[in-house]
């Protein structure tokens, strides 16, 4: 499903530039944000935001949604985008109508579609419109954990990590507590790990990242939570800090770390120099697609903190903040760490 959202948000950018066309049929199975390549984000932020452009974008969305050939998933995706766009224009009643229609078109998954779409759309700076749209959705499905997860992500974009933590606690203690689908809890745990990390609650963050590993069987699925757990352990007080590198090494064993973001793991394990990591981040095709220079700077900063080199850590975290988009967990973490210096 993350691929679906990426394509839809990409189409939104094209719409804003008046060159949109319908997206292809999508895979609707992947809802886990930690499963995507490190920091690979749909290109949905920073687009034009003038009133005229918004109206033009709305006209293009109306044209797409007039087609009878859209799948239920495609129609739900575009309805969610239009609901957000209508809210930006102050047309709240029309925005609510699109939310209502999403529930009719895709009854079982519309809230997941909105949860995956709105945080990315909010990245263009209009978080208030995203939150209003989610509020409309919650009127239709009060207490829905996926809508709460989306709210939490938007609040993290504006550095309100305490409020995000409360929403994620509620999702995990409430509706998700009895959910059998592991992926649902993994997503909430992974995001709560970030809220805890950004609040400086490193032990709690490490515990959440650890819990989000449950059910993951491949290196690709495990590497992101493992690296974030390592970062939290480095920043925590007590034995976990000293054991962070060794713990990561045991987890990875003899895994092949050649594919991105494997070189980041090799670097933090002392098997790759900082210069070699920079080269890998700038030259590898997968790394370039995933904005590899962003996480590489962040983990160089974490490594410097592990070694007690605060000046180097400050420089690298400032670089990460500059390289990483505002919808990126690396941006949030770098900014939070810099505030604690």
N, C-alpha and C positions, 0 to 999 in steps of 0.2 A: 504493500500500500504506500510506503514511503516514495517509491518510484512514481506512483500515481500522483501523489501530491506534488512531487518535484515537477512533473510535466505540466500539471495544472497551473502551478505558480509561474512556471516559465511562460505558459500561454498568457497568463495575466499581464506579464511584462510586455509581451507582444501586443496584447490588446491596448495597453497604455500607449504604445507606439503606433497604434492603428494598423497592425499587420497580423491580427490573430487568426488562427484557424483551429478547427476542432482537433483535440488530441486523439491518439490511437487508443485501442482497447487496452486496459491496464490489468496488472496483477494486484488483486485486492487482499493479499495475505500478510503483508509486512507492516505492522503498526509500531514497531519498536525503534525509537529514535537512536538508541545506542548501537543499532545494527548497521546503520549507514556508515560509509567511510568517514574517517575522522574529519569533522568540520565541513563535510560536503553539504552545502546548503542550496536549496532552490534559489535561483536568482530573482527574488521577489521584493527586495528592498531597494530604496534609493531611487525609484522611478519618478517620473514627472508627477506632480501633485496639484497642479493648478486646477481651478474650477472647470475650465474649458476642457482640460484633458480628462478629468473625471467624467464629465458628461459624454465625451467621445467614447471613453472606455465603456460606459454604461450602454451606449447605443450598440457597440460591438457585442457586448454580453447579451443584450436583448436579441440580437440577430442570431447568435449561436443557440440560445435557448429556444428560439422559435423552430428549430429543426426537430423533426420527429424521429431522427435517426440516432439520437444520443442514447447511449446505454443508461441504465438507472444510476450507475456510479458517476458517469460523466455529468449527467444532469444534476445530480446532487452536489458535485464539486462546483459546478458553475453557479448553481443557486446560492451556495455558501459564499462564493466570491462576490456575487451581485448583492447579497444581503449586507456584506461588509461595505461595499461601495455605496449602497443606498444610505447606510448609516453615516458615512462620511459626508454625504450631501444633505444630511439632516432629514431624510425621508424615512423616519423610524417606522411608521405604519407599513410602508411598502417593504422595508427590511424584514419586519415580523412576518409578513405574508410569505416571503421567500423561505424563511425558517420553517414555517408551517408546511410549505410545499415539500421541503426536504424530507420531512417526516413521512409524507405520503409516498414519495418516490422511492425512498430507501429506508423502510421502517426499522430494520434491525441495526443499521450501521450509520445512519445520518449523523449521529452525534460524534462518532469517531472521525468521520470525514471533516466535520467542522473543527474538531480538536486538533487535527493534523494541519488544517489549512490556516486558521486564524492567527496562531503565533507567528507563522511565516509572513503573512500579510501585514501583521502589526509591525514588522521590521522596517517598513518604510517610514515609520515615525508616528503613525496615527494609532497609537495604542488605545486611546479613548474610544475610538470607533470599534476596535476589536473587542474591547471589554463590554461595550453596549450590545454588540451583536451576540456575545456569549450570554449576557444577561437575558436577552430575548429568548435564547435557546433554553435557558434554565427554567423559564416560565412553562415551557412545554414538557421539560423533563427535570423536575426539581431533584437536586441531589445527585445528578448523574456524575459518576467519577471521571469520565472522559472530558466532560465540559469543565470540571474543576481542575483537571490536569492542564487543560488549555489556559484557563485563567492564571494558574500558577506560572506557566511559562511567560505569559505577557507581563505579569508582575515582576518576574525576574529580569525582564528586559529593562524595567525602570528601577531596578535595584531594590525593590520592596521584597526582600527575601524572607522576612518574617511572615508576611502575609502569604507568600507562596508556600512556606513551610506548613502553615496552618491548613491551607487547602489540600496539600498532599497528605498530611496527617489524616484529615477527614476522609479523603478518598480511600486510604489504606485501612483505616479503622472501621469504615462504614461499608459502602457498597462493594468494595473490592475484597473485604475480609473473607467472604465466603466464595469468591470467584474461583472456579477451577482452572481457568485459562492462565497458565503461567505467564504468558507474555503481557497480560494486563498488569499483573503485580510487578513484573520486572520493569516495565516502563515507569510506573509510579515510584518504585524504589530508586531507580537510576536518577530520576529527576529530583527526588527528595535528597539523594546524596549530594547533588549540586547545591540545593538550597542550604543544606547543612554546611557544606564546604564554604560557601560564600558568607555564611554567618560566623565562620571561624569555629564551628563545632566539628572539629576534624575527626574525633573518635566516632561520632555518630555518622559522619559522612562515610568513613571507611566501612562501618558496619552495613550501611545501606548499599554501597557498591558491592560489598561481599555478598549480600543477600540477593542482589540483582544478577549474580552469576548462576544462580540455581537454574538448572535445565539447559544451560548453554553447553553445547558439546564440541563446537568447532573453534579453532583459533580466531577466525574472523569475528565470531559472535562474542568471544570472551575478552579479546584484547582491549577494547575500550574500557569496560568496567575494571579490568585488571590495572590498567595504567592510571585510571582515576583513583582507585583504591591505594595504589602506590603513592600518588601525590598527597592524598589525605593522611596516610601513615607517616610520610616525611614531615608533614606539618604538625602532627600530633605529638603530645608529650608522652614520655614513658617508653617502654620496651619496643613498642610497635615502630617507633621512628628508626631505631637502630637496626631493626630487622627488615625494614621495608624492601631493601634491595635483595636481600637473600630470599625473602618470601616470594617476590616476583620471579626471581631466578628459578626457584623450585616449581612454581606454577607453569612456567614456560618450558622448562626442561630442555629438550633438544629440538624444539619446534623450529621450523624454518622461518626466520624473521626477515627474509629478503623483500617480501611484498609489503607495500605501505599499508598501515603505519608501523610495520615491524621494525624499521630502522630507529624509530623513537624508543622502542623497548631496548634495542641493542645499545643505544646511547646511554639510557639511564642505568643499564647493567654494566657500563664501562667497557663495552665491546666495540664502540664506535666513537670517534672524536666529534667534537662540536662542529668542526669544519666539514667532516664527512657527512654529518646529519644535514647541514645546510645544503650541501651539494645534492644529497638524495631528495630533499624537499623541493629543490628548484628544478631538478632535471627529470625525475621519474614522472611518467605520464599519469599514473594513478595519484601520485602526490600533488601534481599540478592541478588535476581535476578536483582534488579535495582541499585545495588551499593549504598545502602542507607546511608552508612557512609559518602559518598561524600556530598550530600546536607545537611545532618544533621550538619556536621561541618560548612558548609557555613552559615546556618541560626543561628547557635550558635554564629558565628561571628557577624552577623547582629544584633542579640539580644544584644550582648555586646556593640555594637556601640550605640544602642538605649539607653542603660543605662549609656553610657559615659565611659565604661571600655575599654580603648584603648589597654591595655596590653592583656586582655583576647581576645579581638577582633583580635589582631595581631596573637595570638597563634592559634586561630580557623581558621582564613583565611589561614594561612600557612599550617595547617593540611588539609584544603579543597583542596588547591593547590596540595598537595602531593597525596591526595586520588583520585582526579578527573582526568580523562584522558584529554589530550590536545584538544580533539574534544568536550569537555563538556563546556556548557555555565557557569557552576559553576567554572570551572578552569579559564575561561576568567575573570569572575567577581571578583574572589578572587585575581587574579594577579593584576587586575586594581585597586582594593581597596588598596592593599598593597603598590602600587606605590604612592598612594595619602597620605599615612600616613606621 
